Amino acid sequence: MRRSKSSRAPRTFPISRPGCGPVAGPPRNATRCCTTTCGLSSTACSTTTNPAPGRPAPATTTEWESTMRTDIDLGTAKGAYTPLVVAGDFLYVSGQGGFDQDFAIVPGGIEAETVTALGNLERVLAAADATLDDLVAVTCYLADIGDWAAMDAAYRRYFGDRRLPTRTTVAVAALPFGLRLEITATAYRPRPGTR
């Protein structure tokens, strides 16, 4: 005999806030605070979603949800995408190419495109108060894998003494607008009070 959903005992998941115990519901940010012992008023407690384990919950659902995903449109997109998405502590940067401020590909070959693309990446990160030091992963797409050595040398010079993020380089058949290089990146920038 099948039980209806309403007759099943709800699953419980641990809550990371001190004084809170397990509560019914799905894991992570969809769980609800269980008691007022977490320091929130009973009204705030009953309407607050709990963040990932180890992170304090914000005072209101609206506050928490506003930190989960933010699209930052810099007016630089040449297609149907967002240049930068902030999701919690992570920043996801769409592909950056060797375009100047007028959306023209910079002259000078792969070295110039690499330096310009990294400069554009740095500018996008700055819009979210992040720097190249916050990068954790970079993917470089090359229209010609034969450009790898020159791209790598320009990339290394650009980063200088900074800690290098992980990097994957992929050869592709072609890139939009005739680019020779496109760079995507993920950065980690903890929100204040979560380090």
ROSE-4610 file (N, C-alpha, C; in Angstrom, 1 decimal, always signed):
// ROSE-4610
residu = [M/M/M/R/R/R/R/R/R/S/S/S/K/K/K/S/S/S/S/S/S/R/R/R/A/A/A/P/P/P/R/R/R/T/T/T/F/F/F/P/P/P/I/I/I/S/S/S/R/R/R/P/P/P/G/G/G/C/C/C/G/G/G/P/P/P/V/V/V/A/A/A/G/G/G/P/P/P/P/P/P/R/R/R/N/N/N/A/A/A/T/T/T/R/R/R/C/C/C/C/C/C/T/T/T/T/T/T/T/T/T/C/C/C/G/G/G/L/L/L/S/S/S/S/S/S/T/T/T/A/A/A/C/C/C/S/S/S/T/T/T/T/T/T/T/T/T/N/N/N/P/P/P/A/A/A/P/P/P/G/G/G/R/R/R/P/P/P/A/A/A/P/P/P/A/A/A/T/T/T/T/T/T/T/T/T/E/E/E/W/W/W/E/E/E/S/S/S/T/T/T/M/M/M/R/R/R/T/T/T/D/D/D/I/I/I/D/D/D/L/L/L/G/G/G/T/T/T/A/A/A/K/K/K/G/G/G/A/A/A/Y/Y/Y/T/T/T/P/P/P/L/L/L/V/V/V/V/V/V/A/A/A/G/G/G/D/D/D/F/F/F/L/L/L/Y/Y/Y/V/V/V/S/S/S/G/G/G/Q/Q/Q/G/G/G/G/G/G/F/F/F/D/D/D/Q/Q/Q/D/D/D/F/F/F/A/A/A/I/I/I/V/V/V/P/P/P/G/G/G/G/G/G/I/I/I/E/E/E/A/A/A/E/E/E/T/T/T/V/V/V/T/T/T/A/A/A/L/L/L/G/G/G/N/N/N/L/L/L/E/E/E/R/R/R/V/V/V/L/L/L/A/A/A/A/A/A/A/A/A/D/D/D/A/A/A/T/T/T/L/L/L/D/D/D/D/D/D/L/L/L/V/V/V/A/A/A/V/V/V/T/T/T/C/C/C/Y/Y/Y/L/L/L/A/A/A/D/D/D/I/I/I/G/G/G/D/D/D/W/W/W/A/A/A/A/A/A/M/M/M/D/D/D/A/A/A/A/A/A/Y/Y/Y/R/R/R/R/R/R/Y/Y/Y/F/F/F/G/G/G/D/D/D/R/R/R/R/R/R/L/L/L/P/P/P/T/T/T/R/R/R/T/T/T/T/T/T/V/V/V/A/A/A/V/V/V/A/A/A/A/A/A/L/L/L/P/P/P/F/F/F/G/G/G/L/L/L/R/R/R/L/L/L/E/E/E/I/I/I/T/T/T/A/A/A/T/T/T/A/A/A/Y/Y/Y/R/R/R/P/P/P/R/R/R/P/P/P/G/G/G/T/T/T/R/R/R]
num = [1/1/1/2/2/2/3/3/3/4/4/4/5/5/5/6/6/6/7/7/7/8/8/8/9/9/9/10/10/10/11/11/11/12/12/12/13/13/13/14/14/14/15/15/15/16/16/16/17/17/17/18/18/18/19/19/19/20/20/20/21/21/21/22/22/22/23/23/23/24/24/24/25/25/25/26/26/26/27/27/27/28/28/28/29/29/29/30/30/30/31/31/31/32/32/32/33/33/33/34/34/34/35/35/35/36/36/36/37/37/37/38/38/38/39/39/39/40/40/40/41/41/41/42/42/42/43/43/43/44/44/44/45/45/45/46/46/46/47/47/47/48/48/48/49/49/49/50/50/50/51/51/51/52/52/52/53/53/53/54/54/54/55/55/55/56/56/56/57/57/57/58/58/58/59/59/59/60/60/60/61/61/61/62/62/62/63/63/63/64/64/64/65/65/65/66/66/66/67/67/67/68/68/68/69/69/69/70/70/70/71/71/71/72/72/72/73/73/73/74/74/74/75/75/75/76/76/76/77/77/77/78/78/78/79/79/79/80/80/80/81/81/81/82/82/82/83/83/83/84/84/84/85/85/85/86/86/86/87/87/87/88/88/88/89/89/89/90/90/90/91/91/91/92/92/92/93/93/93/94/94/94/95/95/95/96/96/96/97/97/97/98/98/98/99/99/99/100/100/100/101/101/101/102/102/102/103/103/103/104/104/104/105/105/105/106/106/106/107/107/107/108/108/108/109/109/109/110/110/110/111/111/111/112/112/112/113/113/113/114/114/114/115/115/115/116/116/116/117/117/117/118/118/118/119/119/119/120/120/120/121/121/121/122/122/122/123/123/123/124/124/124/125/125/125/126/126/126/127/127/127/128/128/128/129/129/129/130/130/130/131/131/131/132/132/132/133/133/133/134/134/134/135/135/135/136/136/136/137/137/137/138/138/138/139/139/139/140/140/140/141/141/141/142/142/142/143/143/143/144/144/144/145/145/145/146/146/146/147/147/147/148/148/148/149/149/149/150/150/150/151/151/151/152/152/152/153/153/153/154/154/154/155/155/155/156/156/156/157/157/157/158/158/158/159/159/159/160/160/160/161/161/161/162/162/162/163/163/163/164/164/164/165/165/165/166/166/166/167/167/167/168/168/168/169/169/169/170/170/170/171/171/171/172/172/172/173/173/173/174/174/174/175/175/175/176/176/176/177/177/177/178/178/178/179/179/179/180/180/180/181/181/181/182/182/182/183/183/183/184/184/184/185/185/185/186/186/186/187/187/187/188/188/188/189/189/189/190/190/190/191/191/191/192/192/192/193/193/193/194/194/194/195/195/195]
x = [+0.8/+0.0/+0.9/+0.6/+1.4/+0.9/+1.8/+1.4/+1.3/+0.4/+0.4/+1.5/+1.9/+3.0/+2.7/+1.5/+1.2/+1.3/+1.3/+1.4/+2.9/+3.8/+5.2/+5.8/+6.7/+7.5/+8.5/+8.5/+9.5/+10.9/+11.8/+13.2/+13.8/+14.8/+15.4/+16.8/+17.3/+18.6/+19.2/+20.5/+21.1/+21.2/+21.1/+21.2/+22.5/+23.2/+24.5/+24.5/+23.4/+23.4/+23.5/+24.3/+24.3/+23.0/+22.6/+21.3/+20.2/+20.4/+19.4/+19.6/+18.5/+18.5/+18.1/+17.9/+17.5/+16.0/+15.7/+14.4/+13.9/+12.6/+12.1/+12.4/+12.6/+12.7/+13.9/+14.1/+15.3/+16.5/+17.7/+19.0/+19.3/+20.4/+21.0/+20.1/+20.1/+19.5/+18.0/+17.4/+15.9/+15.4/+16.4/+15.9/+15.5/+14.7/+14.2/+14.8/+15.1/+15.6/+14.5/+15.0/+14.1/+13.5/+14.3/+13.8/+14.3/+13.8/+14.3/+15.6/+16.2/+17.4/+18.6/+18.3/+19.4/+19.7/+18.9/+19.2/+18.2/+17.4/+16.5/+15.2/+14.4/+13.1/+12.2/+11.2/+10.4/+9.8/+9.5/+9.0/+10.1/+11.3/+12.4/+12.8/+12.8/+13.3/+12.4/+11.1/+10.2/+10.2/+10.8/+10.8/+12.2/+13.2/+14.6/+15.0/+15.6/+16.2/+17.6/+18.1/+19.4/+20.4/+21.6/+22.6/+23.3/+24.3/+25.1/+25.7/+26.0/+26.7/+27.9/+28.0/+29.1/+28.9/+27.8/+27.6/+26.4/+26.5/+25.4/+24.2/+23.0/+21.9/+21.7/+21.2/+20.9/+19.6/+19.4/+18.2/+16.9/+16.8/+15.6/+15.8/+14.7/+14.8/+15.2/+14.7/+15.0/+16.5/+17.1/+18.6/+19.3/+19.0/+19.7/+19.6/+18.3/+18.1/+18.9/+19.0/+19.7/+21.2/+21.7/+23.1/+23.4/+22.3/+22.5/+22.9/+22.2/+22.5/+22.3/+23.3/+23.2/+23.8/+23.0/+23.5/+24.1/+25.3/+25.9/+26.1/+25.3/+25.3/+26.2/+27.3/+28.2/+28.0/+26.9/+26.7/+27.7/+28.5/+29.5/+29.2/+28.0/+27.7/+27.4/+28.0/+27.7/+26.7/+26.1/+25.1/+24.2/+23.4/+22.4/+23.0/+23.7/+24.3/+24.6/+24.9/+25.2/+26.8/+27.5/+28.9/+29.4/+28.6/+29.1/+27.9/+27.9/+26.9/+27.6/+27.1/+27.5/+26.5/+27.0/+26.2/+26.8/+26.2/+26.8/+28.2/+29.2/+30.6/+31.3/+30.7/+31.3/+30.9/+31.9/+31.6/+31.9/+31.0/+31.1/+31.2/+32.3/+32.6/+32.4/+31.5/+31.4/+32.6/+32.7/+33.9/+34.3/+35.6/+36.1/+37.1/+37.0/+37.9/+38.8/+39.6/+40.5/+39.9/+38.7/+38.0/+38.5/+38.6/+38.9/+37.5/+37.6/+36.3/+35.3/+35.7/+34.8/+34.3/+34.6/+34.2/+35.0/+36.1/+37.0/+38.1/+38.4/+39.5/+40.8/+41.6/+42.8/+43.8/+44.6/+45.6/+46.8/+47.7/+48.9/+48.9/+47.9/+48.0/+47.5/+47.9/+47.5/+48.0/+49.2/+49.7/+48.8/+48.5/+47.7/+46.3/+45.7/+44.4/+44.4/+45.4/+45.5/+45.6/+46.4/+46.6/+45.2/+44.6/+43.3/+42.2/+42.1/+41.1/+41.3/+42.5/+42.8/+42.4/+42.7/+42.3/+40.8/+40.1/+38.6/+38.1/+38.8/+38.4/+38.6/+39.7/+40.0/+39.0/+38.5/+37.5/+36.2/+35.8/+34.5/+34.6/+35.7/+35.8/+35.7/+36.3/+36.3/+34.9/+34.0/+32.5/+31.9/+32.5/+32.0/+33.0/+33.8/+34.8/+35.7/+36.1/+37.0/+38.2/+39.3/+40.5/+41.0/+42.0/+42.6/+43.0/+43.4/+43.8/+42.6/+41.4/+40.2/+39.9/+40.6/+40.3/+40.7/+39.8/+40.2/+40.3/+39.6/+39.7/+39.5/+40.2/+40.2/+40.2/+39.3/+39.4/+39.7/+40.7/+41.1/+40.7/+40.0/+39.6/+40.4/+41.2/+42.0/+41.5/+41.4/+41.0/+42.1/+43.4/+44.5/+45.4/+45.4/+46.3/+47.7/+48.1/+49.5/+49.8/+48.8/+49.0/+49.2/+49.2/+49.3/+50.5/+51.7/+52.9/+52.9/+52.5/+52.5/+51.5/+50.3/+49.2/+49.7/+50.3/+50.8/+51.9/+52.7/+53.8/+53.1/+52.2/+51.5/+50.7/+50.0/+49.2/+50.1/+51.3/+52.2/+52.7/+53.1/+53.6/+52.5/+51.2/+50.1/+49.9/+50.0/+49.8/+51.0/+52.1/+53.3/+53.6/+53.7/+54.0/+52.7/+51.5/+50.3/+50.2/+49.4/+49.1/+48.3/+48.7/+47.9/+46.7/+45.6/+44.5/+44.7/+43.8/+43.9/+43.5/+44.0/+43.7/+43.6/+42.6/+42.4/+42.4/+43.1/+43.2/+42.6/+41.6/+40.9/+41.0/+41.3/+41.3/+39.9/+39.4/+38.1/+38.2/+37.2/+37.2/+37.2/+36.5/+36.4/+35.8/+36.0/+35.4/+34.6/+33.6/+32.8/+33.6/+33.1/+33.7/+35.1/+35.6/+37.0/+38.1/+37.6/+38.6/+39.5/+40.7/+41.7/+41.7/+41.1/+41.1/+39.9/+39.3/+38.2/+38.5/+38.3/+38.6/+37.4/+37.1/+36.0/+36.7/+36.0/+36.7/+35.6/+36.1/+35.3/+36.2/+35.6/+36.4/+35.6/+36.3/+35.8/+36.1/+35.0/+35.1/+34.1/+34.5/+33.6/+32.9/+31.6/+30.9/+31.5/+31.4/+32.0/+31.3/+32.1/+31.6/+31.5/+31.9/+31.8/+33.2/+34.2/+35.6/+35.9]
y = [-1.2/+0.0/+1.3/+2.2/+3.4/+4.4/+5.1/+6.2/+7.5/+8.3/+9.6/+10.5/+11.5/+12.4/+13.0/+13.4/+14.0/+13.1/+11.8/+10.9/+10.6/+11.0/+10.7/+11.6/+11.0/+11.9/+12.7/+14.0/+14.9/+14.5/+14.6/+14.4/+15.6/+15.4/+16.5/+16.7/+17.9/+18.3/+19.2/+19.0/+19.8/+21.3/+22.2/+23.6/+24.0/+25.0/+25.3/+26.4/+27.1/+28.1/+27.6/+28.1/+27.6/+27.7/+26.7/+26.6/+26.1/+25.9/+25.4/+23.9/+23.2/+21.8/+21.4/+20.1/+19.8/+20.2/+20.5/+20.9/+20.1/+20.1/+19.5/+20.3/+19.7/+20.4/+20.0/+20.6/+20.3/+20.9/+20.4/+20.9/+22.3/+22.8/+24.1/+25.3/+26.1/+27.4/+27.4/+26.2/+26.1/+25.6/+25.3/+24.9/+26.1/+25.9/+27.0/+26.9/+28.1/+28.1/+27.5/+26.7/+25.9/+26.5/+27.4/+27.9/+29.4/+30.1/+31.4/+31.4/+30.3/+30.3/+30.7/+30.8/+31.2/+32.7/+33.4/+34.9/+35.7/+35.2/+35.9/+36.0/+37.0/+37.1/+35.9/+35.5/+34.4/+34.7/+35.9/+36.2/+36.1/+36.6/+36.5/+35.1/+34.4/+33.0/+32.1/+32.3/+31.5/+31.9/+33.0/+33.4/+33.4/+33.0/+33.1/+31.8/+31.8/+30.6/+30.5/+29.3/+29.1/+28.8/+29.5/+29.3/+28.0/+27.8/+26.6/+26.4/+25.1/+24.9/+25.7/+26.3/+27.1/+28.6/+29.0/+30.4/+30.8/+32.0/+32.6/+33.0/+32.8/+33.2/+34.7/+35.4/+36.8/+37.1/+38.3/+38.6/+38.4/+38.5/+38.3/+37.5/+36.9/+36.1/+37.0/+38.2/+39.1/+39.4/+39.6/+39.9/+38.7/+37.5/+36.3/+36.1/+36.2/+36.0/+37.1/+38.3/+39.3/+39.0/+38.2/+37.9/+36.6/+35.9/+34.6/+34.8/+35.7/+35.9/+37.4/+38.0/+39.3/+39.3/+39.8/+40.0/+41.4/+41.5/+42.9/+43.1/+44.0/+44.3/+45.6/+45.5/+46.6/+47.3/+46.8/+47.4/+47.0/+45.9/+45.4/+44.2/+43.6/+42.3/+42.5/+41.7/+41.7/+40.6/+40.0/+38.9/+38.8/+37.7/+37.5/+36.8/+37.6/+37.0/+38.2/+37.8/+38.8/+38.7/+39.8/+39.7/+39.1/+39.4/+39.0/+38.6/+37.4/+37.0/+36.7/+37.3/+37.1/+36.1/+34.9/+33.9/+33.5/+34.1/+33.9/+34.5/+33.7/+34.1/+34.0/+33.4/+33.2/+34.2/+34.6/+35.5/+34.7/+34.7/+34.0/+35.1/+35.1/+36.1/+35.5/+36.0/+35.6/+35.8/+35.2/+35.4/+36.8/+37.1/+38.4/+38.2/+39.1/+39.1/+40.3/+40.3/+41.5/+42.6/+43.1/+44.3/+45.5/+46.6/+47.9/+48.5/+49.8/+50.4/+50.6/+50.6/+50.8/+49.4/+48.3/+47.0/+46.5/+47.1/+46.7/+45.8/+44.7/+43.8/+44.6/+44.5/+45.3/+44.7/+45.6/+45.0/+44.5/+43.7/+43.2/+41.8/+41.0/+39.6/+39.1/+37.8/+37.1/+37.7/+38.3/+38.9/+40.1/+41.0/+42.1/+41.7/+40.7/+40.3/+39.7/+39.0/+38.4/+39.5/+40.5/+41.6/+42.3/+42.6/+43.4/+42.5/+41.2/+40.4/+40.3/+40.2/+40.2/+41.5/+42.6/+43.9/+44.1/+43.5/+43.6/+42.7/+41.5/+40.6/+41.4/+42.0/+42.8/+43.9/+44.6/+45.6/+45.1/+43.9/+43.3/+42.9/+42.3/+41.9/+43.1/+44.2/+45.4/+45.9/+45.6/+46.0/+45.3/+44.2/+43.5/+43.5/+44.6/+44.7/+43.5/+43.0/+41.8/+42.2/+41.4/+41.6/+40.3/+40.3/+39.1/+38.1/+38.7/+37.8/+36.9/+37.3/+36.5/+35.4/+35.3/+34.3/+32.9/+31.9/+30.5/+29.7/+30.0/+29.2/+30.1/+29.8/+30.6/+29.5/+29.8/+29.0/+29.9/+29.5/+30.3/+29.5/+30.1/+29.4/+30.1/+29.2/+29.7/+29.2/+30.2/+29.8/+29.0/+29.2/+28.4/+28.0/+26.7/+26.2/+26.5/+26.8/+27.3/+28.6/+29.3/+30.6/+30.4/+29.1/+28.8/+29.5/+29.2/+29.7/+31.3/+32.0/+33.4/+33.9/+33.2/+33.6/+33.4/+32.2/+31.9/+32.9/+33.3/+34.3/+35.6/+36.1/+37.4/+37.2/+36.1/+35.9/+35.9/+35.2/+35.2/+36.6/+37.4/+38.7/+39.6/+39.4/+40.2/+39.9/+38.7/+38.3/+38.7/+38.7/+39.1/+38.2/+38.8/+38.0/+37.5/+37.8/+37.3/+35.8/+35.3/+33.9/+33.6/+32.5/+32.2/+31.3/+31.5/+30.6/+29.4/+28.4/+27.2/+27.7/+27.0/+27.4/+26.2/+26.3/+25.3/+26.1/+25.5/+26.2/+25.2/+25.6/+24.8/+25.3/+24.5/+24.9/+24.7/+25.8/+25.7/+26.0/+25.7/+25.9/+27.3/+28.1/+29.6/+30.2/+31.5/+32.4/+33.5/+34.0/+35.1/+36.3/+37.0/+38.3/+38.3/+37.1/+36.9/+37.0/+36.9/+36.8/+35.6/+35.8/+34.7/+34.0/+34.8/+34.3/+34.8/+34.0/+34.4/+33.8/+34.5/+34.1/+34.1/+33.0/+33.0/+32.8/+33.1/+33.0/+32.8/+32.2/+32.1/+32.7/+33.5/+34.1/+33.8/+33.8/+33.6/+34.8/+35.5/+36.6/+36.5/+36.1/+35.9/+37.2/+37.2/+38.4/+38.7/+40.0/+40.4/+39.6/+39.2/+38.4/+36.9/+36.4/+35.0/+34.3/+35.0/+34.4/+33.6]
z = [+0.0/+0.0/+0.0/-0.9/-1.0/+0.0/+0.6/+1.5/+0.8/+1.1/+0.5/+1.0/+0.3/+0.7/+2.0/+2.3/+3.6/+4.8/+4.6/+5.8/+6.0/+5.1/+5.4/+6.4/+7.2/+8.2/+7.4/+7.7/+6.9/+7.3/+6.3/+6.5/+7.3/+8.1/+8.8/+8.4/+8.5/+8.1/+9.1/+9.4/+10.5/+10.1/+11.1/+10.9/+11.5/+10.9/+11.4/+12.5/+12.7/+13.7/+15.1/+16.0/+17.4/+18.0/+18.7/+19.4/+18.6/+17.3/+16.4/+16.2/+16.1/+15.9/+14.5/+14.2/+12.9/+12.7/+11.4/+11.1/+9.8/+9.6/+8.4/+7.2/+6.1/+4.8/+4.0/+2.9/+2.0/+2.6/+2.1/+2.7/+2.3/+2.9/+2.7/+2.8/+1.7/+1.9/+1.9/+1.7/+1.8/+3.1/+4.0/+5.4/+6.2/+7.2/+8.0/+9.4/+10.0/+11.3/+12.2/+13.2/+14.0/+15.3/+15.9/+17.2/+17.3/+18.3/+18.5/+19.3/+19.6/+20.4/+19.5/+18.2/+17.3/+17.4/+18.1/+18.3/+17.4/+16.6/+15.8/+16.5/+16.3/+16.8/+16.3/+16.9/+16.5/+15.1/+14.8/+13.4/+12.4/+12.7/+11.7/+11.6/+12.7/+12.7/+11.9/+11.9/+11.1/+9.6/+9.2/+7.8/+7.2/+8.0/+7.5/+6.9/+5.8/+5.2/+5.8/+6.0/+6.6/+5.5/+5.6/+4.5/+4.7/+3.8/+3.8/+5.2/+5.5/+6.8/+7.1/+8.3/+8.7/+8.4/+7.8/+7.5/+8.4/+8.9/+9.7/+8.8/+9.3/+8.6/+8.7/+7.6/+7.7/+8.5/+8.7/+9.5/+8.8/+7.5/+6.8/+5.5/+5.0/+3.8/+2.7/+2.6/+1.5/+1.5/+2.7/+2.8/+2.3/+2.7/+2.2/+0.7/+0.2/-1.2/-2.0/-1.5/-2.3/-2.4/-1.5/-1.6/-2.4/-2.8/-3.5/-4.9/-5.6/-7.0/-7.4/-8.0/-8.5/-9.9/-10.8/-12.2/-12.3/-12.8/-12.9/-14.4/-14.9/-16.4/-16.5/-17.2/-17.4/-18.7/-19.4/-20.8/-21.8/-21.5/-22.4/-23.1/-22.9/-23.5/-25.0/-25.8/-27.2/-27.7/-26.7/-27.0/-25.8/-25.8/-24.8/-23.6/-22.8/-21.5/-20.6/-19.3/-18.3/-18.1/-18.2/-18.0/-16.7/-15.6/-14.3/-13.4/-12.8/-11.9/-10.6/-9.5/-8.1/-7.5/-7.1/-6.5/-5.2/-4.1/-2.8/-2.8/-2.4/-2.4/-3.7/-4.7/-6.0/-7.0/-7.9/-9.0/-10.3/-11.2/-12.5/-13.6/-14.3/-15.3/-16.7/-17.5/-18.9/-19.7/-20.8/-21.7/-22.0/-21.7/-22.0/-23.2/-24.1/-25.3/-25.4/-26.4/-26.6/-27.3/-26.8/-27.3/-26.6/-27.4/-26.8/-26.4/-25.9/-25.4/-26.5/-27.8/-28.9/-29.5/-28.7/-29.2/-30.4/-30.7/-31.8/-31.2/-32.0/-31.5/-31.6/-30.5/-30.5/-31.5/-32.2/-33.1/-32.2/-32.9/-32.2/-31.9/-32.4/-32.3/-30.9/-30.7/-29.5/-28.2/-28.2/-27.0/-26.6/-27.6/-27.3/-26.9/-27.5/-27.2/-25.7/-25.4/-24.0/-23.0/-23.2/-22.2/-22.1/-23.2/-23.2/-22.6/-22.9/-22.3/-20.8/-20.3/-18.9/-18.2/-18.9/-18.4/-18.3/-19.3/-19.3/-18.2/-18.0/-16.8/-15.5/-15.4/-14.1/-13.9/-15.0/-14.8/-14.4/-15.0/-14.6/-13.1/-12.7/-11.3/-10.4/-10.8/-10.0/-9.8/-10.7/-10.5/-9.3/-8.9/-7.8/-6.6/-6.6/-5.5/-5.4/-6.5/-6.5/-7.4/-7.2/-8.0/-8.6/-9.4/-9.9/-8.8/-7.6/-6.5/-6.0/-6.4/-6.0/-6.9/-8.1/-9.1/-8.5/-8.8/-8.5/-9.7/-10.8/-12.0/-13.2/-14.2/-15.5/-16.6/-17.6/-18.9/-20.0/-20.8/-22.0/-23.2/-24.1/-25.4/-26.5/-27.2/-28.3/-29.6/-30.6/-31.9/-32.6/-32.2/-32.8/-31.6/-31.4/-30.2/-30.4/-31.6/-31.9/-31.2/-30.8/-30.1/-28.6/-28.1/-26.7/-26.0/-26.6/-25.9/-25.8/-26.9/-26.8/-25.8/-25.8/-24.9/-23.5/-23.2/-21.9/-21.4/-22.3/-21.9/-21.5/-22.3/-22.0/-20.7/-20.5/-19.3/-18.1/-18.2/-17.0/-16.7/-17.7/-17.5/-16.9/-17.3/-16.8/-15.3/-14.9/-13.5/-12.6/-13.2/-12.4/-11.2/-10.1/-8.8/-8.1/-8.7/-8.1/-8.1/-7.1/-7.1/-8.3/-9.1/-10.3/-9.9/-10.6/-10.4/-11.2/-11.0/-11.9/-13.3/-14.3/-15.7/-16.6/-17.5/-18.5/-19.8/-20.8/-22.1/-23.1/-23.9/-24.8/-26.2/-27.2/-28.6/-29.1/-29.8/-30.4/-31.9/-32.7/-34.1/-34.5/-33.7/-34.0/-32.8/-32.7/-31.6/-32.3/-31.5/-32.1/-32.5/-33.5/-33.9/-34.4/-34.6/-35.1/-34.0/-32.7/-31.6/-31.8/-31.3/-31.2/-29.8/-28.8/-27.4/-26.7/-25.9/-25.0/-23.6/-22.6/-21.2/-20.3/-19.7/-18.6/-17.3/-16.2/-14.9/-13.8/-12.7/-11.5/-10.4/-9.6/-8.4/-7.1/-6.1/-4.7/-3.9/-3.5/-2.6/-1.5/-0.3/+0.8/+1.1/+1.4/+1.9/+3.3/+3.6/+5.0/+6.1/+7.0/+8.2/+7.9/+6.7/+6.5/+6.3/+6.5/+6.3/+7.5]
